[in-house]
Amino acid sequence: MKTVETRRADLLGRLAELDGRLHAIEAELEQPHSNDWDDMAIEREGDEVLERLGHTGLAEIRRIMAALKRVRAGSYGTCVECGMDISEERLDILPATPFCKTCAAQH
């Protein structure tokens, strides 16, 4: 069973990882494009994938920041919907989740 502090450290580690990944995506997107039409089409497809990854990363960062806020407030591990404890197993899989299994199924 992980402590709240261990989970906090895990969340901070994931946050740092995402930050690095997003900076790499930004740097890649800022690279100049080819003048060749075929290459430009391929590069644009790659850019679209990177942009989706960036949006997904930003959403995860928001979830992690909210979870860290719950850690500071002393409510981490408690479902924001029903107030019941979130299972250890669920927190192991989704450490930033604000919902217990039952409430998550309703969203």
Jmol script that loads the backbone (N, CA, C; Angstrom):
load data "model"
ATOM      1  N   MET A   1       0.838  -1.182   0.000  1.00  0.00           N
ATOM      2  CA  MET A   1       0.000   0.000   0.000  1.00  0.00           C
ATOM      3  C   MET A   1       0.883   1.245   0.000  1.00  0.00           C
ATOM      4  N   LYS A   2       0.684   2.089  -0.999  1.00  0.00           N
ATOM      5  CA  LYS A   2       1.474   3.307  -1.116  1.00  0.00           C
ATOM      6  C   LYS A   2       0.916   4.385  -0.201  1.00  0.00           C
ATOM      7  N   THR A   3       1.815   5.200   0.332  1.00  0.00           N
ATOM      8  CA  THR A   3       1.391   6.335   1.140  1.00  0.00           C
ATOM      9  C   THR A   3       1.020   7.495   0.217  1.00  0.00           C
ATOM     10  N   VAL A   4       0.352   8.473   0.765  1.00  0.00           N
ATOM     11  CA  VAL A   4      -0.004   9.662  -0.007  1.00  0.00           C
ATOM     12  C   VAL A   4       1.263  10.361  -0.488  1.00  0.00           C
ATOM     13  N   GLU A   5       2.287  10.389   0.336  1.00  0.00           N
ATOM     14  CA  GLU A   5       3.542  11.041  -0.065  1.00  0.00           C
ATOM     15  C   GLU A   5       4.210  10.305  -1.219  1.00  0.00           C
ATOM     16  N   THR A   6       4.143   8.974  -1.204  1.00  0.00           N
ATOM     17  CA  THR A   6       4.695   8.196  -2.315  1.00  0.00           C
ATOM     18  C   THR A   6       3.911   8.475  -3.587  1.00  0.00           C
ATOM     19  N   ARG A   7       2.597   8.517  -3.463  1.00  0.00           N
ATOM     20  CA  ARG A   7       1.759   8.829  -4.625  1.00  0.00           C
ATOM     21  C   ARG A   7       2.030  10.254  -5.113  1.00  0.00           C
ATOM     22  N   ARG A   8       2.236  11.190  -4.197  1.00  0.00           N
ATOM     23  CA  ARG A   8       2.570  12.567  -4.558  1.00  0.00           C
ATOM     24  C   ARG A   8       3.870  12.590  -5.354  1.00  0.00           C
ATOM     25  N   ALA A   9       4.867  11.858  -4.887  1.00  0.00           N
ATOM     26  CA  ALA A   9       6.150  11.795  -5.590  1.00  0.00           C
ATOM     27  C   ALA A   9       5.975  11.182  -6.978  1.00  0.00           C
ATOM     28  N   ASP A  10       5.146  10.151  -7.085  1.00  0.00           N
ATOM     29  CA  ASP A  10       4.864   9.534  -8.385  1.00  0.00           C
ATOM     30  C   ASP A  10       4.201  10.542  -9.328  1.00  0.00           C
ATOM     31  N   LEU A  11       3.237  11.296  -8.807  1.00  0.00           N
ATOM     32  CA  LEU A  11       2.545  12.297  -9.614  1.00  0.00           C
ATOM     33  C   LEU A  11       3.516  13.389 -10.078  1.00  0.00           C
ATOM     34  N   LEU A  12       4.394  13.825  -9.184  1.00  0.00           N
ATOM     35  CA  LEU A  12       5.384  14.841  -9.549  1.00  0.00           C
ATOM     36  C   LEU A  12       6.355  14.316 -10.598  1.00  0.00           C
ATOM     37  N   GLY A  13       6.730  13.050 -10.480  1.00  0.00           N
ATOM     38  CA  GLY A  13       7.605  12.431 -11.472  1.00  0.00           C
ATOM     39  C   GLY A  13       6.945  12.376 -12.838  1.00  0.00           C
ATOM     40  N   ARG A  14       5.689  11.984 -12.869  1.00  0.00           N
ATOM     41  CA  ARG A  14       4.945  11.933 -14.135  1.00  0.00           C
ATOM     42  C   ARG A  14       4.791  13.337 -14.713  1.00  0.00           C
ATOM     43  N   LEU A  15       4.561  14.320 -13.860  1.00  0.00           N
ATOM     44  CA  LEU A  15       4.439  15.708 -14.298  1.00  0.00           C
ATOM     45  C   LEU A  15       5.732  16.167 -14.970  1.00  0.00           C
ATOM     46  N   ALA A  16       6.861  15.842 -14.379  1.00  0.00           N
ATOM     47  CA  ALA A  16       8.158  16.211 -14.958  1.00  0.00           C
ATOM     48  C   ALA A  16       8.362  15.510 -16.301  1.00  0.00           C
ATOM     49  N   GLU A  17       7.973  14.255 -16.376  1.00  0.00           N
ATOM     50  CA  GLU A  17       8.091  13.499 -17.625  1.00  0.00           C
ATOM     51  C   GLU A  17       7.241  14.139 -18.726  1.00  0.00           C
ATOM     52  N   LEU A  18       6.010  14.481 -18.401  1.00  0.00           N
ATOM     53  CA  LEU A  18       5.122  15.109 -19.374  1.00  0.00           C
ATOM     54  C   LEU A  18       5.646  16.474 -19.807  1.00  0.00           C
ATOM     55  N   ASP A  19       6.188  17.228 -18.864  1.00  0.00           N
ATOM     56  CA  ASP A  19       6.744  18.539 -19.178  1.00  0.00           C
ATOM     57  C   ASP A  19       7.872  18.402 -20.196  1.00  0.00           C
ATOM     58  N   GLY A  20       8.751  17.448 -19.975  1.00  0.00           N
ATOM     59  CA  GLY A  20       9.845  17.209 -20.916  1.00  0.00           C
ATOM     60  C   GLY A  20       9.330  16.789 -22.277  1.00  0.00           C
ATOM     61  N   ARG A  21       8.327  15.913 -22.281  1.00  0.00           N
ATOM     62  CA  ARG A  21       7.753  15.447 -23.540  1.00  0.00           C
ATOM     63  C   ARG A  21       7.098  16.603 -24.303  1.00  0.00           C
ATOM     64  N   LEU A  22       6.370  17.456 -23.584  1.00  0.00           N
ATOM     65  CA  LEU A  22       5.707  18.584 -24.254  1.00  0.00           C
ATOM     66  C   LEU A  22       6.718  19.584 -24.812  1.00  0.00           C
ATOM     67  N   HIS A  23       7.810  19.791 -24.100  1.00  0.00           N
ATOM     68  CA  HIS A  23       8.848  20.687 -24.624  1.00  0.00           C
ATOM     69  C   HIS A  23       9.476  20.097 -25.890  1.00  0.00           C
ATOM     70  N   ALA A  24       9.661  18.783 -25.911  1.00  0.00           N
ATOM     71  CA  ALA A  24      10.205  18.127 -27.103  1.00  0.00           C
ATOM     72  C   ALA A  24       9.229  18.243 -28.273  1.00  0.00           C
ATOM     73  N   ILE A  25       7.936  18.093 -27.996  1.00  0.00           N
ATOM     74  CA  ILE A  25       6.917  18.236 -29.045  1.00  0.00           C
ATOM     75  C   ILE A  25       6.933  19.660 -29.590  1.00  0.00           C
ATOM     76  N   GLU A  26       6.993  20.639 -28.704  1.00  0.00           N
ATOM     77  CA  GLU A  26       7.030  22.036 -29.140  1.00  0.00           C
ATOM     78  C   GLU A  26       8.251  22.294 -30.021  1.00  0.00           C
ATOM     79  N   ALA A  27       9.393  21.765 -29.618  1.00  0.00           N
ATOM     80  CA  ALA A  27      10.614  21.965 -30.401  1.00  0.00           C
ATOM     81  C   ALA A  27      10.479  21.318 -31.772  1.00  0.00           C
ATOM     82  N   GLU A  28       9.894  20.139 -31.826  1.00  0.00           N
ATOM     83  CA  GLU A  28       9.698  19.445 -33.099  1.00  0.00           C
ATOM     84  C   GLU A  28       8.743  20.219 -34.004  1.00  0.00           C
ATOM     85  N   LEU A  29       7.677  20.750 -33.428  1.00  0.00           N
ATOM     86  CA  LEU A  29       6.704  21.497 -34.222  1.00  0.00           C
ATOM     87  C   LEU A  29       7.277  22.812 -34.753  1.00  0.00           C
ATOM     88  N   GLU A  30       8.289  23.335 -34.092  1.00  0.00           N
ATOM     89  CA  GLU A  30       8.897  24.596 -34.518  1.00  0.00           C
ATOM     90  C   GLU A  30       9.945  24.411 -35.613  1.00  0.00           C
ATOM     91  N   GLN A  31      10.278  23.168 -35.939  1.00  0.00           N
ATOM     92  CA  GLN A  31      11.268  22.894 -36.975  1.00  0.00           C
ATOM     93  C   GLN A  31      10.745  23.355 -38.333  1.00  0.00           C
ATOM     94  N   PRO A  32      11.627  23.902 -39.171  1.00  0.00           N
ATOM     95  CA  PRO A  32      11.185  24.335 -40.504  1.00  0.00           C
ATOM     96  C   PRO A  32      10.757  23.138 -41.352  1.00  0.00           C
ATOM     97  N   HIS A  33       9.808  23.376 -42.222  1.00  0.00           N
ATOM     98  CA  HIS A  33       9.296  22.314 -43.078  1.00  0.00           C
ATOM     99  C   HIS A  33      10.021  22.301 -44.417  1.00  0.00           C
ATOM    100  N   SER A  34       9.932  21.173 -45.076  1.00  0.00           N
ATOM    101  CA  SER A  34      10.523  20.974 -46.396  1.00  0.00           C
ATOM    102  C   SER A  34       9.787  21.800 -47.443  1.00  0.00           C
ATOM    103  N   ASN A  35      10.447  22.058 -48.544  1.00  0.00           N
ATOM    104  CA  ASN A  35       9.811  22.749 -49.668  1.00  0.00           C
ATOM    105  C   ASN A  35       9.162  21.770 -50.634  1.00  0.00           C
ATOM    106  N   ASP A  36       9.440  20.495 -50.479  1.00  0.00           N
ATOM    107  CA  ASP A  36       8.869  19.475 -51.350  1.00  0.00           C
ATOM    108  C   ASP A  36       7.446  19.146 -50.889  1.00  0.00           C
ATOM    109  N   TRP A  37       6.482  19.148 -51.829  1.00  0.00           N
ATOM    110  CA  TRP A  37       5.072  18.941 -51.493  1.00  0.00           C
ATOM    111  C   TRP A  37       4.826  17.589 -50.834  1.00  0.00           C
ATOM    112  N   ASP A  38       5.437  16.539 -51.324  1.00  0.00           N
ATOM    113  CA  ASP A  38       5.246  15.208 -50.736  1.00  0.00           C
ATOM    114  C   ASP A  38       5.774  15.171 -49.306  1.00  0.00           C
ATOM    115  N   ASP A  39       6.973  15.734 -49.142  1.00  0.00           N
ATOM    116  CA  ASP A  39       7.560  15.778 -47.797  1.00  0.00           C
ATOM    117  C   ASP A  39       6.726  16.653 -46.862  1.00  0.00           C
ATOM    118  N   MET A  40       6.207  17.755 -47.397  1.00  0.00           N
ATOM    119  CA  MET A  40       5.383  18.650 -46.576  1.00  0.00           C
ATOM    120  C   MET A  40       4.122  17.952 -46.093  1.00  0.00           C
ATOM    121  N   ALA A  41       3.508  17.144 -46.950  1.00  0.00           N
ATOM    122  CA  ALA A  41       2.296  16.415 -46.560  1.00  0.00           C
ATOM    123  C   ALA A  41       2.603  15.430 -45.438  1.00  0.00           C
ATOM    124  N   ILE A  42       3.719  14.738 -45.564  1.00  0.00           N
ATOM    125  CA  ILE A  42       4.117  13.772 -44.534  1.00  0.00           C
ATOM    126  C   ILE A  42       4.441  14.505 -43.225  1.00  0.00           C
ATOM    127  N   GLU A  43       5.155  15.609 -43.335  1.00  0.00           N
ATOM    128  CA  GLU A  43       5.500  16.390 -42.151  1.00  0.00           C
ATOM    129  C   GLU A  43       4.243  16.928 -41.470  1.00  0.00           C
ATOM    130  N   ARG A  44       3.266  17.357 -42.259  1.00  0.00           N
ATOM    131  CA  ARG A  44       2.018  17.889 -41.685  1.00  0.00           C
ATOM    132  C   ARG A  44       1.265  16.802 -40.930  1.00  0.00           C
ATOM    133  N   GLU A  45       1.243  15.592 -41.490  1.00  0.00           N
ATOM    134  CA  GLU A  45       0.613  14.471 -40.780  1.00  0.00           C
ATOM    135  C   GLU A  45       1.323  14.226 -39.455  1.00  0.00           C
ATOM    136  N   GLY A  46       2.655  14.274 -39.487  1.00  0.00           N
ATOM    137  CA  GLY A  46       3.423  14.098 -38.257  1.00  0.00           C
ATOM    138  C   GLY A  46       3.132  15.189 -37.247  1.00  0.00           C
ATOM    139  N   ASP A  47       3.006  16.420 -37.752  1.00  0.00           N
ATOM    140  CA  ASP A  47       2.684  17.545 -36.868  1.00  0.00           C
ATOM    141  C   ASP A  47       1.321  17.355 -36.207  1.00  0.00           C
ATOM    142  N   GLU A  48       0.352  16.853 -36.978  1.00  0.00           N
ATOM    143  CA  GLU A  48      -0.984  16.625 -36.421  1.00  0.00           C
ATOM    144  C   GLU A  48      -0.945  15.584 -35.305  1.00  0.00           C
ATOM    145  N   VAL A  49      -0.149  14.544 -35.500  1.00  0.00           N
ATOM    146  CA  VAL A  49       0.001  13.528 -34.459  1.00  0.00           C
ATOM    147  C   VAL A  49       0.639  14.160 -33.219  1.00  0.00           C
ATOM    148  N   LEU A  50       1.689  14.934 -33.430  1.00  0.00           N
ATOM    149  CA  LEU A  50       2.361  15.592 -32.303  1.00  0.00           C
ATOM    150  C   LEU A  50       1.416  16.541 -31.572  1.00  0.00           C
ATOM    151  N   GLU A  51       0.592  17.271 -32.327  1.00  0.00           N
ATOM    152  CA  GLU A  51      -0.361  18.180 -31.698  1.00  0.00           C
ATOM    153  C   GLU A  51      -1.371  17.422 -30.851  1.00  0.00           C
ATOM    154  N   ARG A  52      -1.852  16.276 -31.345  1.00  0.00           N
ATOM    155  CA  ARG A  52      -2.790  15.463 -30.551  1.00  0.00           C
ATOM    156  C   ARG A  52      -2.106  14.943 -29.285  1.00  0.00           C
ATOM    157  N   LEU A  53      -0.851  14.515 -29.436  1.00  0.00           N
ATOM    158  CA  LEU A  53      -0.112  14.062 -28.256  1.00  0.00           C
ATOM    159  C   LEU A  53       0.055  15.201 -27.259  1.00  0.00           C
ATOM    160  N   GLY A  54       0.303  16.385 -27.777  1.00  0.00           N
ATOM    161  CA  GLY A  54       0.436  17.548 -26.905  1.00  0.00           C
ATOM    162  C   GLY A  54      -0.852  17.847 -26.163  1.00  0.00           C
ATOM    163  N   HIS A  55      -1.986  17.782 -26.854  1.00  0.00           N
ATOM    164  CA  HIS A  55      -3.281  18.036 -26.204  1.00  0.00           C
ATOM    165  C   HIS A  55      -3.570  16.973 -25.150  1.00  0.00           C
ATOM    166  N   THR A  56      -3.249  15.733 -25.466  1.00  0.00           N
ATOM    167  CA  THR A  56      -3.449  14.646 -24.505  1.00  0.00           C
ATOM    168  C   THR A  56      -2.555  14.859 -23.282  1.00  0.00           C
ATOM    169  N   GLY A  57      -1.316  15.264 -23.533  1.00  0.00           N
ATOM    170  CA  GLY A  57      -0.393  15.538 -22.436  1.00  0.00           C
ATOM    171  C   GLY A  57      -0.860  16.675 -21.556  1.00  0.00           C
ATOM    172  N   LEU A  58      -1.380  17.731 -22.169  1.00  0.00           N
ATOM    173  CA  LEU A  58      -1.887  18.869 -21.391  1.00  0.00           C
ATOM    174  C   LEU A  58      -3.083  18.461 -20.533  1.00  0.00           C
ATOM    175  N   ALA A  59      -3.943  17.614 -21.075  1.00  0.00           N
ATOM    176  CA  ALA A  59      -5.094  17.139 -20.294  1.00  0.00           C
ATOM    177  C   ALA A  59      -4.618  16.329 -19.097  1.00  0.00           C
ATOM    178  N   GLU A  60      -3.601  15.490 -19.312  1.00  0.00           N
ATOM    179  CA  GLU A  60      -3.079  14.711 -18.195  1.00  0.00           C
ATOM    180  C   GLU A  60      -2.414  15.619 -17.155  1.00  0.00           C
ATOM    181  N   ILE A  61      -1.727  16.641 -17.615  1.00  0.00           N
ATOM    182  CA  ILE A  61      -1.110  17.590 -16.682  1.00  0.00           C
ATOM    183  C   ILE A  61      -2.182  18.248 -15.826  1.00  0.00           C
ATOM    184  N   ARG A  62      -3.300  18.626 -16.423  1.00  0.00           N
ATOM    185  CA  ARG A  62      -4.397  19.231 -15.646  1.00  0.00           C
ATOM    186  C   ARG A  62      -4.927  18.260 -14.598  1.00  0.00           C
ATOM    187  N   ARG A  63      -5.062  16.987 -14.975  1.00  0.00           N
ATOM    188  CA  ARG A  63      -5.540  15.983 -14.006  1.00  0.00           C
ATOM    189  C   ARG A  63      -4.534  15.801 -12.865  1.00  0.00           C
ATOM    190  N   ILE A  64      -3.248  15.809 -13.197  1.00  0.00           N
ATOM    191  CA  ILE A  64      -2.212  15.653 -12.173  1.00  0.00           C
ATOM    192  C   ILE A  64      -2.199  16.868 -11.247  1.00  0.00           C
ATOM    193  N   MET A  65      -2.300  18.058 -11.811  1.00  0.00           N
ATOM    194  CA  MET A  65      -2.316  19.270 -10.981  1.00  0.00           C
ATOM    195  C   MET A  65      -3.512  19.259 -10.032  1.00  0.00           C
ATOM    196  N   ALA A  66      -4.655  18.802 -10.517  1.00  0.00           N
ATOM    197  CA  ALA A  66      -5.838  18.706  -9.661  1.00  0.00           C
ATOM    198  C   ALA A  66      -5.619  17.678  -8.562  1.00  0.00           C
ATOM    199  N   ALA A  67      -4.972  16.565  -8.897  1.00  0.00           N
ATOM    200  CA  ALA A  67      -4.688  15.539  -7.891  1.00  0.00           C
ATOM    201  C   ALA A  67      -3.721  16.075  -6.838  1.00  0.00           C
ATOM    202  N   LEU A  68      -2.703  16.819  -7.260  1.00  0.00           N
ATOM    203  CA  LEU A  68      -1.759  17.411  -6.302  1.00  0.00           C
ATOM    204  C   LEU A  68      -2.456  18.428  -5.407  1.00  0.00           C
ATOM    205  N   LYS A  69      -3.406  19.129  -5.962  1.00  0.00           N
ATOM    206  CA  LYS A  69      -4.197  20.064  -5.154  1.00  0.00           C
ATOM    207  C   LYS A  69      -4.991  19.292  -4.091  1.00  0.00           C
ATOM    208  N   ARG A  70      -5.537  18.124  -4.463  1.00  0.00           N
ATOM    209  CA  ARG A  70      -6.261  17.297  -3.490  1.00  0.00           C
ATOM    210  C   ARG A  70      -5.313  16.744  -2.427  1.00  0.00           C
ATOM    211  N   VAL A  71      -4.069  16.449  -2.821  1.00  0.00           N
ATOM    212  CA  VAL A  71      -3.073  16.000  -1.831  1.00  0.00           C
ATOM    213  C   VAL A  71      -2.872  17.108  -0.808  1.00  0.00           C
ATOM    214  N   ARG A  72      -2.649  18.334  -1.288  1.00  0.00           N
ATOM    215  CA  ARG A  72      -2.433  19.474  -0.374  1.00  0.00           C
ATOM    216  C   ARG A  72      -3.644  19.718   0.515  1.00  0.00           C
ATOM    217  N   ALA A  73      -4.832  19.512  -0.027  1.00  0.00           N
ATOM    218  CA  ALA A  73      -6.065  19.743   0.739  1.00  0.00           C
ATOM    219  C   ALA A  73      -6.391  18.587   1.685  1.00  0.00           C
ATOM    220  N   GLY A  74      -5.665  17.482   1.532  1.00  0.00           N
ATOM    221  CA  GLY A  74      -5.921  16.319   2.392  1.00  0.00           C
ATOM    222  C   GLY A  74      -7.083  15.459   1.921  1.00  0.00           C
ATOM    223  N   SER A  75      -7.524  15.662   0.688  1.00  0.00           N
ATOM    224  CA  SER A  75      -8.662  14.883   0.184  1.00  0.00           C
ATOM    225  C   SER A  75      -8.282  13.898  -0.920  1.00  0.00           C
ATOM    226  N   TYR A  76      -6.981  13.741  -1.167  1.00  0.00           N
ATOM    227  CA  TYR A  76      -6.543  12.795  -2.191  1.00  0.00           C
ATOM    228  C   TYR A  76      -6.962  11.382  -1.792  1.00  0.00           C
ATOM    229  N   GLY A  77      -7.466  10.649  -2.766  1.00  0.00           N
ATOM    230  CA  GLY A  77      -7.906   9.279  -2.507  1.00  0.00           C
ATOM    231  C   GLY A  77      -9.361   9.170  -2.112  1.00  0.00           C
ATOM    232  N   THR A  78     -10.021  10.317  -2.051  1.00  0.00           N
ATOM    233  CA  THR A  78     -11.452  10.362  -1.751  1.00  0.00           C
ATOM    234  C   THR A  78     -12.176  10.819  -3.010  1.00  0.00           C
ATOM    235  N   CYS A  79     -13.212  10.110  -3.381  1.00  0.00           N
ATOM    236  CA  CYS A  79     -13.976  10.437  -4.588  1.00  0.00           C
ATOM    237  C   CYS A  79     -14.602  11.821  -4.444  1.00  0.00           C
ATOM    238  N   VAL A  80     -14.389  12.667  -5.454  1.00  0.00           N
ATOM    239  CA  VAL A  80     -14.943  14.022  -5.411  1.00  0.00           C
ATOM    240  C   VAL A  80     -16.449  14.020  -5.629  1.00  0.00           C
ATOM    241  N   GLU A  81     -16.978  12.928  -6.135  1.00  0.00           N
ATOM    242  CA  GLU A  81     -18.410  12.835  -6.412  1.00  0.00           C
ATOM    243  C   GLU A  81     -19.198  12.347  -5.197  1.00  0.00           C
ATOM    244  N   CYS A  82     -18.796  11.198  -4.641  1.00  0.00           N
ATOM    245  CA  CYS A  82     -19.598  10.577  -3.576  1.00  0.00           C
ATOM    246  C   CYS A  82     -18.944  10.623  -2.199  1.00  0.00           C
ATOM    247  N   GLY A  83     -17.642  10.968  -2.144  1.00  0.00           N
ATOM    248  CA  GLY A  83     -16.946  11.049  -0.873  1.00  0.00           C
ATOM    249  C   GLY A  83     -16.408   9.728  -0.342  1.00  0.00           C
ATOM    250  N   MET A  84     -16.599   8.638  -1.087  1.00  0.00           N
ATOM    251  CA  MET A  84     -16.080   7.332  -0.667  1.00  0.00           C
ATOM    252  C   MET A  84     -14.592   7.241  -1.013  1.00  0.00           C
ATOM    253  N   ASP A  85     -13.885   6.329  -0.340  1.00  0.00           N
ATOM    254  CA  ASP A  85     -12.476   6.113  -0.654  1.00  0.00           C
ATOM    255  C   ASP A  85     -12.327   5.510  -2.048  1.00  0.00           C
ATOM    256  N   ILE A  86     -11.303   5.958  -2.759  1.00  0.00           N
ATOM    257  CA  ILE A  86     -10.952   5.367  -4.046  1.00  0.00           C
ATOM    258  C   ILE A  86     -10.028   4.193  -3.737  1.00  0.00           C
ATOM    259  N   SER A  87     -10.286   3.053  -4.347  1.00  0.00           N
ATOM    260  CA  SER A  87      -9.512   1.845  -4.031  1.00  0.00           C
ATOM    261  C   SER A  87      -8.038   2.019  -4.389  1.00  0.00           C
ATOM    262  N   GLU A  88      -7.190   1.341  -3.618  1.00  0.00           N
ATOM    263  CA  GLU A  88      -5.749   1.357  -3.877  1.00  0.00           C
ATOM    264  C   GLU A  88      -5.456   0.861  -5.290  1.00  0.00           C
ATOM    265  N   GLU A  89      -6.166  -0.173  -5.702  1.00  0.00           N
ATOM    266  CA  GLU A  89      -5.956  -0.737  -7.032  1.00  0.00           C
ATOM    267  C   GLU A  89      -6.237   0.303  -8.117  1.00  0.00           C
ATOM    268  N   ARG A  90      -7.308   1.067  -7.936  1.00  0.00           N
ATOM    269  CA  ARG A  90      -7.660   2.103  -8.913  1.00  0.00           C
ATOM    270  C   ARG A  90      -6.609   3.212  -8.908  1.00  0.00           C
ATOM    271  N   LEU A  91      -6.150   3.618  -7.746  1.00  0.00           N
ATOM    272  CA  LEU A  91      -5.112   4.649  -7.658  1.00  0.00           C
ATOM    273  C   LEU A  91      -3.788   4.163  -8.239  1.00  0.00           C
ATOM    274  N   ASP A  92      -3.529   2.852  -8.135  1.00  0.00           N
ATOM    275  CA  ASP A  92      -2.314   2.299  -8.733  1.00  0.00           C
ATOM    276  C   ASP A  92      -2.342   2.455 -10.250  1.00  0.00           C
ATOM    277  N   ILE A  93      -3.520   2.281 -10.830  1.00  0.00           N
ATOM    278  CA  ILE A  93      -3.671   2.345 -12.282  1.00  0.00           C
ATOM    279  C   ILE A  93      -3.844   3.781 -12.758  1.00  0.00           C
ATOM    280  N   LEU A  94      -4.650   4.549 -12.034  1.00  0.00           N
ATOM    281  CA  LEU A  94      -4.969   5.937 -12.398  1.00  0.00           C
ATOM    282  C   LEU A  94      -4.696   6.851 -11.205  1.00  0.00           C
ATOM    283  N   PRO A  95      -3.432   7.154 -10.933  1.00  0.00           N
ATOM    284  CA  PRO A  95      -3.116   7.911  -9.712  1.00  0.00           C
ATOM    285  C   PRO A  95      -3.733   9.300  -9.635  1.00  0.00           C
ATOM    286  N   ALA A  96      -4.111   9.886 -10.763  1.00  0.00           N
ATOM    287  CA  ALA A  96      -4.689  11.234 -10.731  1.00  0.00           C
ATOM    288  C   ALA A  96      -6.209  11.217 -10.742  1.00  0.00           C
ATOM    289  N   THR A  97      -6.813  10.040 -10.674  1.00  0.00           N
ATOM    290  CA  THR A  97      -8.270   9.981 -10.787  1.00  0.00           C
ATOM    291  C   THR A  97      -8.971  10.660  -9.617  1.00  0.00           C
ATOM    292  N   PRO A  98     -10.017  11.434  -9.915  1.00  0.00           N
ATOM    293  CA  PRO A  98     -10.785  12.053  -8.838  1.00  0.00           C
ATOM    294  C   PRO A  98     -12.012  11.219  -8.438  1.00  0.00           C
ATOM    295  N   PHE A  99     -12.239  10.099  -9.161  1.00  0.00           N
ATOM    296  CA  PHE A  99     -13.466   9.333  -8.966  1.00  0.00           C
ATOM    297  C   PHE A  99     -13.207   7.891  -8.533  1.00  0.00           C
ATOM    298  N   CYS A 100     -14.106   7.386  -7.720  1.00  0.00           N
ATOM    299  CA  CYS A 100     -14.104   5.953  -7.406  1.00  0.00           C
ATOM    300  C   CYS A 100     -14.615   5.227  -8.658  1.00  0.00           C
ATOM    301  N   LYS A 101     -14.515   3.922  -8.638  1.00  0.00           N
ATOM    302  CA  LYS A 101     -14.918   3.115  -9.792  1.00  0.00           C
ATOM    303  C   LYS A 101     -16.401   3.329 -10.146  1.00  0.00           C
ATOM    304  N   THR A 102     -17.252   3.375  -9.142  1.00  0.00           N
ATOM    305  CA  THR A 102     -18.684   3.519  -9.379  1.00  0.00           C
ATOM    306  C   THR A 102     -19.010   4.862 -10.017  1.00  0.00           C
ATOM    307  N   CYS A 103     -18.456   5.933  -9.469  1.00  0.00           N
ATOM    308  CA  CYS A 103     -18.746   7.267 -10.002  1.00  0.00           C
ATOM    309  C   CYS A 103     -18.112   7.463 -11.383  1.00  0.00           C
ATOM    310  N   ALA A 104     -16.940   6.875 -11.606  1.00  0.00           N
ATOM    311  CA  ALA A 104     -16.298   6.985 -12.916  1.00  0.00           C
ATOM    312  C   ALA A 104     -17.148   6.352 -13.992  1.00  0.00           C
ATOM    313  N   ALA A 105     -17.817   5.262 -13.665  1.00  0.00           N
ATOM    314  CA  ALA A 105     -18.677   4.577 -14.627  1.00  0.00           C
ATOM    315  C   ALA A 105     -19.892   5.435 -14.997  1.00  0.00           C
ATOM    316  N   GLN A 106     -20.250   6.356 -14.145  1.00  0.00           N
ATOM    317  CA  GLN A 106     -21.414   7.219 -14.405  1.00  0.00           C
ATOM    318  C   GLN A 106     -21.057   8.446 -15.238  1.00  0.00           C
ATOM    319  N   HIS A 107     -19.763   8.721 -15.392  1.00  0.00           N
ATOM    320  CA  HIS A 107     -19.348   9.921 -16.165  1.00  0.00           C
ATOM    321  C   HIS A 107     -19.118   9.561 -17.576  1.00  0.00           C
TER     322      HIS A 107
END
end "model"
wireframe off; spacefill off
backbone 0.3
color backbone group
